[in-house]
């Protein structure tokens, strides 16, 4: 199980349908179906193969929420997907301490989107580059200088908290969520 910005622990064995995914991330079902066809989002393989009824893992819900956040900012779905997949691969997904928010700074470099993971105190102040495994008080935390070219700052903490809250409501309020016990 993991905890992402809320008090409800969502088991790793939770799966949702395409309609539920659309509801959780605040998109329409047609968008979700288009993203499935284009490979922007991926169904969860269960038993070594993707299921026809399009179930999505908790991790895919969070990644899709971040992709949708980028698309809402005007970034096309494919580059948004590439940026989130890069972020997800590089991030250890540990929640920053309760006094910090987590942000992704998306930068266009050489025709591709590059993502820098940053933290900021909830009270405000500068952004610091997130160093995996580094403690917040360590000297390895470096204040981030914002670039001169266009960039986007995405409040990852807020997007993950929102997706987690909606996923929790869905699971606790209905029987539509699929909880597979291992």
C-alpha positions as CSV (number, residue, x, y, z in Angstrom):
1,X,0.0,0.0,0.0
2,X,1.1,3.6,-0.4
3,X,0.0,7.0,0.9
4,X,-0.2,9.9,-1.5
5,X,-1.2,13.2,0.1
6,X,-4.3,11.8,2.0
7,X,-5.1,9.9,5.1
8,X,-6.6,6.9,3.2
9,X,-4.2,4.2,2.2
10,X,-5.0,2.9,-1.3
11,X,-4.0,-0.7,-1.8
12,X,-1.7,-1.4,-4.7
13,X,-4.2,-4.0,-5.9
14,X,-6.9,-1.5,-6.8
15,X,-8.0,-1.3,-10.4
16,X,-10.5,1.1,-12.0
17,X,-12.4,1.1,-15.3
18,X,-11.9,3.6,-18.1
19,X,-15.0,5.5,-17.0
20,X,-13.8,5.6,-13.4
21,X,-10.4,6.8,-14.6
22,X,-12.1,9.6,-16.6
23,X,-14.1,10.6,-13.5
24,X,-11.1,10.6,-11.2
25,X,-8.9,12.8,-13.4
26,X,-11.7,15.1,-14.6
27,X,-11.6,14.1,-18.3
28,X,-14.3,12.7,-20.5
29,X,-14.5,9.1,-21.4
30,X,-13.8,9.8,-25.1
31,X,-10.5,11.4,-24.2
32,X,-9.5,8.4,-22.1
33,X,-10.4,6.0,-24.9
34,X,-8.4,8.1,-27.4
35,X,-5.4,8.0,-25.1
36,X,-5.7,4.2,-24.8
37,X,-5.8,3.8,-28.6
38,X,-2.8,6.1,-29.0
39,X,-0.7,4.5,-26.2
40,X,-0.8,7.6,-24.0
41,X,-2.1,5.5,-21.1
42,X,-1.9,1.8,-20.5
43,X,-4.2,-0.9,-19.3
44,X,-3.0,-3.1,-16.5
45,X,-1.8,-6.5,-17.6
46,X,-3.3,-9.1,-15.2
47,X,-2.0,-12.6,-15.7
48,X,0.6,-11.5,-18.3
49,X,-2.0,-9.9,-20.7
50,X,-4.1,-6.7,-20.8
51,X,-7.7,-7.3,-20.0
52,X,-10.4,-6.3,-22.6
53,X,-12.4,-4.3,-20.1
54,X,-9.6,-1.8,-19.7
55,X,-8.7,-1.8,-16.0
56,X,-6.1,0.6,-14.8
57,X,-3.8,0.4,-11.8
58,X,-3.5,3.0,-9.0
59,X,-0.1,4.0,-10.5
60,X,-1.6,4.6,-13.9
61,X,-4.4,6.7,-12.3
62,X,-1.7,9.0,-10.8
63,X,0.3,9.1,-14.0
64,X,-2.8,9.9,-16.0
65,X,-3.8,12.7,-13.6
66,X,-0.4,14.3,-14.2
67,X,-0.6,13.8,-18.0
68,X,-4.1,15.4,-17.9
69,X,-2.7,18.3,-15.9
70,X,-0.1,19.0,-18.6
71,X,-2.7,18.7,-21.4
72,X,-4.9,21.2,-19.6
73,X,-1.9,23.6,-19.7
74,X,-1.8,23.2,-23.5
75,X,0.9,20.6,-23.9
76,X,-0.1,18.0,-26.5
77,X,-0.9,14.5,-25.1
78,X,2.1,12.6,-26.6
79,X,4.8,15.0,-25.2
80,X,2.9,15.2,-21.9
81,X,3.0,11.5,-21.7
82,X,6.7,11.4,-22.4
83,X,7.4,14.0,-19.8
84,X,5.3,12.2,-17.1
85,X,6.8,8.8,-18.0
86,X,10.3,10.3,-17.6
87,X,9.4,11.9,-14.3
88,X,7.9,8.6,-13.1
89,X,10.9,6.6,-14.1
90,X,13.3,9.0,-12.3
91,X,11.2,9.7,-9.2
92,X,11.3,7.3,-6.2
93,X,7.7,8.3,-5.4
94,X,8.4,8.9,-1.8
95,X,6.2,11.7,-0.4
96,X,8.2,14.8,0.6
97,X,8.0,15.8,4.2
98,X,4.7,17.3,5.4
99,X,6.1,20.8,5.3
100,X,7.0,20.6,1.6
101,X,5.0,20.5,-1.7
102,X,6.3,18.6,-4.7
103,X,6.4,20.3,-8.2
104,X,7.5,19.3,-11.7
105,X,9.2,22.0,-13.7
106,X,8.7,21.1,-17.4
107,X,11.2,22.6,-19.8
108,X,11.5,22.4,-23.6
109,X,15.0,21.4,-24.4
110,X,16.1,20.4,-28.0
111,X,12.5,19.7,-29.1
112,X,11.7,17.4,-26.1
113,X,10.2,18.1,-22.7
114,X,12.6,17.7,-19.8
115,X,11.3,17.4,-16.2
116,X,13.0,18.7,-13.1
117,X,11.5,17.6,-9.8
118,X,11.4,20.3,-7.1
119,X,10.2,20.9,-3.6
120,X,9.0,24.1,-1.9
121,X,8.0,24.8,1.7
122,X,4.2,25.0,2.0
123,X,4.7,28.5,3.4
124,X,6.4,29.5,0.1
125,X,9.9,30.5,-0.9
126,X,12.3,29.2,-3.5
127,X,12.1,25.9,-5.4
128,X,14.8,23.4,-4.6
129,X,15.9,20.6,-6.9
130,X,14.7,17.3,-5.4
131,X,17.6,14.9,-4.7
132,X,16.5,11.3,-4.4
133,X,17.3,9.9,-1.0
134,X,18.6,13.3,0.3
135,X,17.2,14.7,3.5
136,X,15.6,18.1,3.3
137,X,18.2,19.7,5.6
138,X,21.2,18.3,3.6
139,X,23.5,20.5,1.6
140,X,22.7,18.5,-1.5
141,X,19.4,20.5,-1.8
142,X,20.1,23.2,-4.4
143,X,17.9,26.2,-5.0
144,X,16.6,26.0,-8.6
145,X,17.2,29.0,-10.9
146,X,14.2,29.2,-13.2
147,X,15.2,29.1,-16.9
148,X,14.9,32.0,-19.4
149,X,12.8,30.0,-21.9
150,X,9.2,29.1,-21.5
151,X,8.4,26.5,-18.9
152,X,5.6,25.0,-16.9
153,X,5.5,24.4,-13.1
154,X,3.0,21.6,-12.2
155,X,1.9,21.2,-8.6
156,X,2.4,17.4,-8.4
157,X,1.4,17.3,-4.7
158,X,-2.0,18.9,-5.5
159,X,-2.7,16.7,-8.6
160,X,-1.8,13.5,-6.7
161,X,-3.8,14.6,-3.7
162,X,-6.9,15.3,-5.9
163,X,-6.6,12.0,-7.7
164,X,-6.1,10.1,-4.5
165,X,-9.1,11.8,-2.9
166,X,-11.3,11.0,-5.8
167,X,-10.0,7.4,-6.0
168,X,-10.7,7.0,-2.2
169,X,-14.3,8.4,-2.6
170,X,-14.9,6.1,-5.5
171,X,-13.7,3.0,-3.6
172,X,-15.3,3.9,-0.3
173,X,-18.6,5.2,-1.8
174,X,-19.4,2.6,-4.4
175,X,-18.7,-1.0,-5.3
176,X,-17.5,-0.1,-8.8
177,X,-13.8,0.1,-7.8
178,X,-12.1,-3.3,-8.2
179,X,-10.2,-4.4,-5.1
180,X,-8.3,-7.6,-5.9
181,X,-6.9,-9.4,-2.9
182,X,-3.7,-11.2,-3.3
